[in-house]
């Protein structure tokens, strides 16, 4: 005789069996499990590629770097006009005015001859008598020359000059061209060098001039992980999200969950087994995410605290698991899991995009709006990644340590939520999703249309285990009409009438035959008419009798076959006997236990 467990031992026994079931299920879906664990490698690699592309684009500017000791620009050559990003050919390296003076002609010739790295051919220089002629040529034939020199002799010892260039920076294929450093400064150094040598009369006079930009902090900051990371890390979490919804809905759709409940499954063991297994996978996935980020040498992962990053990704993915629990209670088809997951991802992408630009986590937004916005987990992830990215935007930034999670980064002047606040929100909303998932799982009709009442948790029997699992029929938004009276039906078959009379007589006398395993006493099932209220329409269904008063004995140690035409109520009768479907009238005893009170 096997002793059955009860209470905590039974709960633990069920938990172990369900946990093993989840392991087997994940093993059978190896691809999904692999993506859940290692998809972060692919997405972090994409972030790495984007980071390299942006680094390449901004390589020609120092606006995104802290410049402490700028490198001097010494002996810069006058570049070829073809090196300019946007130029028409044939072009000229430079133009000049003042060709009516021999001294200026000599200075220009020396500029062409002494250009560092290469001599400038005479056909690449265009001369004019006056500055007005240069202006007229530039206006009539634009984009032929990057710059011009204008010489004026004040007296025998003073020569002044002017430089004419377009100082507007331009970009092409991710590269930025700064005319000041590329064209203006080389012309300025060359003109001053040759003017000085001309006035001194020494053509070998050493003229060394270096130009530096001002030392400055990063004028603009940009963290690729903080900007594009929210979308990619949401995508990582969506694999577990979709798989979790699909698994839960599949068990509900195939009535596996219902079968386990009939066999005495505790709700606690069911939800804890899923939460424990998914929590373990999430822990590994979060760990791999941080390690992969460190492997690609992102400042975001290297400078921010390992614990801060790990708990952020772990709590976010656990929160999404609770969100999946909640969403699964409203879905009846496992095939819808992917569509629902994709919809959540699109919504998350759009709201994260808004959050990245500071809304609504700033001082100008109401607390109510911030609270509503924070109920959607991807928004919390976006604002946390934005803060962590701002704290590691440059190589010199220290990032956020565990001791500073309750403080805003110095670069975030309009900060109203800290990393610690994000942690609290993620834990709190997870508990809300988890509790709501259990609640809606009980009050939403299952595959047989059976559910618990809206306030089932207020009944003492629910907490004591005595009568708290009573169920009812119909949806939340439906009204059940009165059940029509059941007419007495007299069987046509003589043997059936005789069997029914025997059972009726035993029922009246209260006699329980020890040789009978199942005794059905006038079992009847009537589905009442309902009015289902939808968003835009009402749907009414008529009542009908599925089983009309069944009286029969099933002897022990015998195989009993129920042979009746299709639609006669075979499945409904079995469902009533197993407790799947509520009994409308009559009763049935299984080894003396009533299906109304014991199943």
C-alpha positions in Angstrom: 0.0 0.0 0.0 1.5 3.3 -1.1 1.2 6.1 1.3 0.1 9.3 -0.3 1.7 12.6 0.6 -0.3 15.6 1.7 0.5 19.3 2.4 4.1 20.4 2.1 5.5 17.0 1.2 3.0 16.7 -1.7 3.8 20.3 -2.8 7.5 19.5 -2.9 6.9 16.2 -4.7 4.8 18.0 -7.4 7.4 20.7 -7.6 10.1 18.2 -8.4 8.1 16.4 -11.0 7.0 19.7 -12.7 10.6 21.1 -12.6 11.8 17.9 -14.3 9.0 18.3 -16.8 10.2 21.8 -17.6 13.8 20.6 -18.1 12.6 17.9 -20.5 10.5 20.5 -22.3 13.5 22.9 -22.7 15.6 20.0 -23.9 13.1 19.1 -26.5 13.1 22.7 -27.6 16.8 23.0 -27.7 16.9 25.7 -30.3 14.6 28.0 -28.3 16.6 27.3 -25.1 19.9 28.0 -27.0 18.5 31.3 -28.3 17.3 32.2 -24.8 20.7 31.7 -23.4 23.1 32.9 -26.1 21.1 35.3 -28.3 22.9 38.1 -26.4 26.1 37.2 -28.2 24.6 38.0 -31.6 22.9 41.2 -30.5 26.0 42.5 -28.7 28.0 41.8 -31.8 25.5 44.0 -33.8 26.0 46.7 -31.2 29.8 46.3 -31.6 29.5 46.7 -35.4 27.3 49.8 -35.0 29.8 51.2 -32.5 32.7 50.7 -34.9 30.7 52.4 -37.7 30.0 55.4 -35.6 33.5 55.6 -34.3 34.7 55.6 -37.9 32.2 58.4 -38.7 33.3 60.6 -35.9 37.0 59.9 -36.3 37.7 63.2 -37.9 36.2 65.3 -35.0 37.2 65.6 -31.4 33.8 66.7 -30.2 33.1 63.3 -28.7 36.5 63.0 -26.9 38.2 64.5 -23.9 41.2 66.4 -25.4 43.7 67.1 -22.7 46.9 67.7 -24.7 46.1 68.4 -28.4 48.6 67.5 -31.0 50.3 70.4 -32.7 49.8 70.9 -36.4 53.3 71.6 -37.8 54.3 72.3 -41.4 50.9 71.4 -42.8 51.1 71.2 -46.6 48.6 72.9 -48.9 46.5 70.0 -50.1 45.6 69.2 -53.6 42.3 70.7 -54.7 41.1 67.2 -55.6 41.3 66.3 -51.9 38.4 68.5 -51.1 35.2 66.6 -50.6 33.1 68.5 -53.1 35.0 70.1 -56.0 34.5 70.6 -59.7 37.3 69.8 -62.1 39.5 71.2 -63.4 40.3 72.8 -60.1 43.0 75.0 -58.5 44.9 74.4 -55.2 44.5 78.1 -54.4 43.9 81.5 -56.1 45.6 84.8 -55.3 45.4 88.5 -56.0 48.1 91.1 -56.5 49.9 89.6 -59.6 50.8 93.2 -60.7 53.6 93.3 -58.1 56.8 91.4 -58.7 57.3 90.9 -54.9 54.0 89.1 -54.6 54.7 87.0 -57.7 58.0 85.9 -56.0 56.2 85.1 -52.7 53.6 83.0 -54.5 56.3 81.1 -56.4 58.2 80.4 -53.2 54.9 79.1 -51.7 54.5 76.7 -54.6 58.1 75.6 -54.5 58.4 75.2 -50.7 55.1 73.4 -50.1 55.9 70.5 -47.7 55.8 67.1 -49.3 55.1 68.3 -52.9 55.6 71.3 -55.2 52.5 72.9 -56.5 52.5 73.1 -60.3 51.8 76.5 -61.9 48.7 75.3 -63.7 47.1 74.5 -60.2 47.3 78.2 -59.1 45.1 81.0 -60.5 46.2 84.6 -60.2 44.2 87.9 -60.3 45.1 91.5 -60.1 42.5 92.5 -57.4 40.4 90.8 -54.7 37.3 91.9 -56.5 38.3 89.9 -59.6 38.7 86.8 -57.3 35.2 87.4 -55.9 33.7 87.7 -59.3 35.4 84.5 -60.5 34.4 82.5 -57.4 30.8 83.7 -57.9 30.7 82.8 -61.6 32.5 79.5 -61.4 32.0 78.1 -57.9 33.5 74.9 -56.4 36.7 75.2 -58.3 39.1 76.4 -55.6 39.2 75.7 -51.8 40.8 79.1 -50.9 42.5 82.3 -52.0 45.2 84.7 -50.8 45.1 88.5 -51.1 48.4 90.4 -50.8 48.7 94.2 -50.1 52.0 96.1 -49.6 51.6 98.8 -47.0 55.1 100.1 -47.2 58.6 98.8 -47.7 58.6 96.8 -44.4 54.9 95.9 -44.1 53.0 93.4 -46.3 49.5 92.4 -45.2 47.5 89.5 -46.5 44.1 88.1 -46.3 42.8 84.5 -46.6 39.4 83.7 -48.2 38.0 80.2 -47.5 34.6 78.6 -46.9 34.8 77.7 -43.2 31.6 75.5 -43.2 32.4 71.9 -42.2 31.0 69.3 -44.6 30.6 65.5 -44.3 30.8 62.7 -46.8 30.5 59.0 -46.2 30.9 59.4 -42.5 34.0 61.7 -42.8 34.0 65.3 -41.7 36.0 68.0 -43.5 37.1 71.0 -41.5 38.2 73.7 -43.9 39.9 75.7 -41.2 42.5 73.0 -40.5 42.6 71.4 -43.9 42.9 74.6 -46.1 43.0 77.8 -44.2 45.8 77.1 -41.7 48.2 75.6 -44.4 47.6 78.7 -46.6 48.2 81.0 -43.6 51.5 79.3 -42.5 52.8 79.3 -46.1 52.0 83.0 -46.7 53.5 84.1 -43.4 56.6 82.0 -43.9 57.3 83.4 -47.4 56.4 87.0 -46.5 58.8 86.9 -43.5 61.6 85.4 -45.7 61.0 88.1 -48.3 61.1 91.0 -45.8 64.2 89.6 -44.1 65.9 88.7 -47.3 66.9 85.2 -46.2 65.2 82.5 -48.2 66.6 79.8 -45.7 65.1 81.5 -42.6 63.6 78.9 -40.3 59.9 79.4 -39.8 58.3 76.8 -37.5 54.7 77.4 -36.4 52.5 74.9 -34.7 48.7 75.2 -34.3 46.7 73.4 -31.6 43.0 73.3 -30.8 42.1 74.2 -27.3 42.1 71.4 -24.7 38.5 70.6 -23.9 36.2 68.0 -22.5 33.8 66.1 -24.8 31.4 68.7 -26.2 29.0 65.9 -27.3 28.6 62.5 -25.7 27.3 59.4 -27.2 27.0 55.8 -25.9 26.0 53.3 -28.5 24.9 50.8 -25.8 22.8 53.5 -24.1 21.2 54.6 -27.4 20.5 51.4 -29.4 21.0 48.9 -26.5 17.4 49.0 -25.2 16.0 47.7 -28.4 18.5 44.9 -28.7 18.3 43.9 -25.0 14.5 43.9 -25.3 14.9 41.5 -28.3 17.0 39.2 -26.1 14.3 39.0 -23.5 11.6 38.4 -26.1 12.9 34.9 -26.8 12.1 33.8 -23.3 8.9 35.8 -23.3 7.5 34.1 -26.4 8.7 30.7 -25.4 7.1 31.1 -22.0 3.7 32.2 -23.3 3.8 29.4 -25.9 4.5 26.7 -23.2 1.8 27.9 -20.8 -0.9 28.3 -23.5 0.0 24.9 -25.0 -0.5 23.2 -21.7 -3.9 25.0 -21.4 -4.9 24.3 -25.0 -4.1 20.6 -24.8 -5.9 20.4 -21.4 -2.7 19.1 -19.8 -3.0 21.7 -17.0 -6.6 20.7 -16.4 -5.7 17.1 -16.3 -3.0 17.8 -13.7 -5.5 19.8 -11.6 -8.0 17.0 -11.6 -5.2 14.7 -10.3 -4.7 17.1 -7.3 -2.1 19.6 -8.7 -1.4 22.5 -6.4 -1.4 25.9 -8.1 1.6 26.9 -6.0 3.7 24.0 -7.3 2.7 24.7 -10.9 3.7 28.4 -10.8 6.8 27.9 -8.7 8.1 25.2 -11.0 7.9 27.5 -14.0 9.2 30.5 -12.1 12.2 28.6 -10.8 13.2 27.1 -14.1 12.8 30.3 -16.1 14.5 32.2 -13.3 17.5 29.9 -13.6 17.7 30.3 -17.4 17.3 34.1 -16.9 20.2 34.1 -14.4 22.5 32.4 -16.9 21.3 34.6 -19.8 22.0 37.8 -17.8 25.4 36.5 -16.8 26.3 35.8 -20.5 25.0 39.2 -21.5 27.4 41.0 -19.2 30.3 38.7 -20.0 29.8 39.0 -23.8 29.7 42.8 -23.4 33.0 42.8 -21.5 34.4 40.5 -24.2 33.8 43.1 -26.8 35.5 45.7 -24.6 32.6 48.2 -24.3 33.3 51.0 -21.9 29.6 50.5 -20.9 30.4 47.0 -19.5 34.0 47.6 -18.4 33.5 50.8 -16.4 30.1 50.2 -14.9 29.9 47.8 -11.9 29.4 44.1 -12.9 26.8 43.7 -10.1 24.9 46.8 -11.3 24.6 45.5 -14.9 23.9 41.9 -13.9 21.0 42.8 -11.6 19.6 45.2 -14.2 19.4 42.6 -16.9 18.3 39.8 -14.5 15.5 41.8 -12.9 14.3 43.1 -16.3 14.2 39.6 -17.8 12.5 38.2 -14.6 10.0 41.0 -14.9 9.3 40.0 -18.5 8.7 36.4 -17.3 6.0 37.7 -14.9 4.6 39.8 -17.8 4.5 36.6 -19.9 2.6 34.8 -17.1 0.0 37.5 -17.1 -0.4 37.7 -20.9 -0.7 34.0 -21.2 -3.9 34.0 -19.2 -5.7 35.9 -22.0 -4.5 33.7 -24.9 -6.3 30.5 -25.8 -4.1 29.4 -28.8 -0.4 28.7 -28.6 0.0 29.8 -32.2 -0.8 33.3 -31.1 2.3 33.5 -28.9 4.6 34.7 -31.6 2.2 37.4 -32.8 1.7 38.6 -29.3 5.4 38.7 -28.7 6.1 40.6 -31.9 3.4 43.1 -31.0 4.9 43.7 -27.5 8.3 44.1 -29.1 7.0 46.8 -31.5 5.3 48.7 -28.7 8.4 48.4 -26.6 10.6 49.6 -29.4 8.5 52.8 -29.8 8.1 53.5 -26.1 11.9 53.0 -25.6 12.6 55.3 -28.4 10.6 58.0 -26.7 12.2 57.2 -23.3 15.7 57.5 -24.7 15.0 61.1 -25.5 14.2 61.8 -21.9 10.4 61.5 -21.7 8.8 61.2 -19.2 11.8 61.0 -16.8 12.4 64.7 -16.3 11.3 67.3 -13.9 8.7 68.8 -16.3 6.6 65.6 -16.4 3.9 64.8 -13.8 4.5 61.9 -11.4 1.2 60.2 -12.5 2.5 60.0 -16.1 5.9 58.7 -15.0 4.1 56.1 -12.9 1.9 54.9 -15.7 4.9 54.9 -18.1 7.0 52.8 -15.6 4.4 50.0 -15.6 5.8 48.9 -19.0 9.1 47.0 -18.3 11.0 48.1 -21.5 10.7 51.7 -20.5 12.5 51.1 -17.2 15.3 49.3 -19.1 15.6 52.1 -21.5 16.1 54.8 -18.9 18.5 52.7 -16.9 20.6 51.9 -19.9 20.6 55.6 -20.8 22.0 56.6 -17.4 24.6 53.9 -17.5 25.6 54.9 -21.0 25.9 58.6 -20.0 28.1 57.5 -17.1 30.6 55.8 -19.5 30.3 58.0 -22.6 34.0 58.7 -22.7 37.1 56.7 -21.8 37.7 58.8 -18.7 34.2 58.3 -17.2 34.2 56.0 -14.2 30.7 54.6 -14.6 28.2 53.7 -11.9 29.4 51.6 -9.0 27.1 49.7 -6.6 27.5 52.4 -3.9 26.3 55.0 -6.4 23.1 53.3 -7.7 20.9 55.6 -5.6 22.5 58.7 -7.2 22.1 60.2 -10.6 25.1 60.4 -12.9 26.8 63.8 -13.0 26.1 64.2 -16.7 22.3 63.7 -16.1 21.2 67.2 -15.0 17.5 66.5 -15.3 17.5 63.1 -13.6 14.4 62.1 -11.6 14.9 58.3 -11.4 18.0 56.4 -10.3 19.2 52.9 -10.9 18.0 51.9 -7.4 14.6 53.2 -8.3 14.6 51.1 -11.5 15.4 48.0 -9.4 12.5 48.7 -7.0 10.1 49.3 -9.9 11.2 46.0 -11.6 10.8 44.0 -8.5 7.5 45.6 -7.5 5.9 45.3 -11.0 7.0 41.7 -11.2 5.1 40.9 -8.1 2.1 42.7 -9.5 2.3 40.7 -12.8 2.7 37.4 -10.9 -0.2 38.0 -8.6 -2.4 39.2 -11.5 -1.4 36.1 -13.5 -2.6 33.8 -10.8 -5.8 35.8 -10.3 -6.8 35.9 -14.0 -5.8 32.3 -14.5 -8.5 31.4 -12.0 -11.3 33.7 -13.1 -10.8 33.3 -16.9 -12.8 30.4 -18.3 -10.7 27.3 -19.2 -11.1 25.2 -22.3 -14.3 23.8 -20.9 -15.8 27.1 -20.0 -15.3 26.7 -16.2 -13.8 29.3 -14.0 -13.8 30.5 -10.4 -15.8 33.5 -9.2 -14.3 37.0 -9.4 -13.8 37.2 -5.6 -12.8 33.6 -5.0 -9.9 34.7 -2.9 -12.2 36.3 -0.3 -13.7 32.9 0.6 -12.1 31.3 3.7 -12.3 27.9 2.0 -9.8 29.0 -0.6 -7.1 29.5 2.0 -8.1 26.6 4.2 -8.5 24.2 1.3 -12.0 23.3 2.3 -14.5 24.2 -0.5 -12.5 27.1 -1.8 -12.1 25.5 -5.3 -15.7 25.8 -6.4 -16.1 26.8 -10.0 -18.8 28.2 -12.2 -19.6 28.4 -15.9 -19.6 31.4 -18.3 -17.2 34.1 -19.1 -16.5 37.3 -17.1 -18.5 39.4 -19.5 -21.4 37.1 -20.0 -24.9 36.8 -18.5 -26.3 33.3 -17.9 -30.0 32.8 -18.5 -32.2 30.5 -16.4 -31.9 26.8 -17.0 -35.1 25.4 -18.6 -36.7 22.5 -16.8 -35.5 19.0 -17.7 -38.3 16.8 -19.0 -38.5 13.2 -17.8 -37.3 11.0 -20.6 -38.4 7.3 -20.6 -35.8 5.1 -22.3 -37.0 3.1 -25.3 -34.8 0.1 -24.5 -36.2 -2.4 -21.9 -32.8 -3.2 -20.4 -32.0 0.4 -20.0 -35.3 1.0 -18.3 -34.7 -1.9 -16.0 -31.2 -0.7 -15.1 -32.5 2.8 -14.4 -35.3 1.5 -12.1 -32.7 -0.5 -10.1 -30.5 2.5 -9.6 -33.5 4.7 -8.7 -34.6 2.1 -6.1 -31.2 1.9 -4.6 -31.0 5.7 -4.4 -34.3 6.0 -2.7 -33.4 3.4 -0.1 -29.9 4.9 0.4 -28.4 1.5 -0.5 -24.8 1.4 -1.7 -23.9 -1.8 -3.5 -20.3 -2.8 -2.5 -19.9 -4.5 -5.9 -20.5 -1.3 -7.8 -17.6 1.0 -8.6 -19.5 3.8 -10.2 -23.2 4.6 -9.7 -24.7 7.4 -11.8 -27.9 8.8 -10.2 -29.9 10.8 -12.7 -26.9 12.7 -14.0 -27.9 15.6 -16.1 -26.0 18.4 -17.8 -27.7 21.5 -19.3 -25.8 24.3 -20.8 -27.7 27.5 -20.1 -28.1 30.3 -22.7 -25.6 33.1 -22.4 -25.3 36.7 -23.5 -21.6 37.5 -24.2 -20.9 41.2 -24.2 -18.0 42.1 -26.5 -16.4 45.4 -27.5 -18.9 46.2 -30.3 -21.5 43.5 -30.2 -23.5 41.0 -28.1 -23.7 37.3 -28.8 -26.5 35.2 -27.6 -26.5 31.4 -27.3 -29.5 29.2 -26.7 -29.6 26.6 -23.9 -29.5 22.9 -24.6 -29.6 19.6 -22.7 -26.4 17.6 -23.2 -27.2 14.7 -20.8 -30.8 14.0 -19.8 -31.0 12.0 -16.6 -28.6 9.1 -16.8 -29.2 6.2 -14.3 -26.6 3.3 -14.4 -24.3 1.1 -12.4 -20.7 0.2 -13.3 -19.8 -3.1 -11.6 -16.3 -3.6 -10.2 -13.6 -5.4 -12.2 -15.5 -5.0 -15.5 -14.9 -3.1 -18.7 -17.9 -0.9 -19.5 -18.4 0.5 -22.9 -20.7 3.4 -23.6 -22.1 2.9 -27.1 -24.5 5.7 -28.3 -24.8 7.8 -31.4 -22.8 10.9 -32.0 -24.0 13.9 -30.0 -25.7 11.8 -27.4 -23.5 13.1 -24.5 -20.8 10.5 -24.1 -18.0 13.1 -23.6 -20.1 15.3 -21.5 -21.0 12.4 -19.2 -17.3 11.5 -18.8 -16.4 15.1 -18.1 -19.0 15.3 -15.4 -17.6 12.1 -13.8 -14.0 13.4 -13.9 -14.9 16.8 -12.5 -14.1 18.7 -15.7 -17.7 19.8 -16.3 -20.1 21.0 -13.6 -23.2 18.8 -13.0 -26.5 20.5 -13.5 -28.7 17.9 -11.8 -28.4 14.4 -10.3 -25.1 13.0 -8.9 -22.7 10.2 -9.4 -20.8 8.1 -6.8 -17.3 6.8 -7.5 -16.5 4.2 -4.9 -18.9 6.0 -2.7 -17.5 9.6 -3.3 -19.9 12.1 -4.8 -18.6 14.0 -7.9 -20.4 17.1 -6.6 -18.5 17.3 -3.4 -15.4 15.2 -3.8 -14.1 15.8 -7.3 
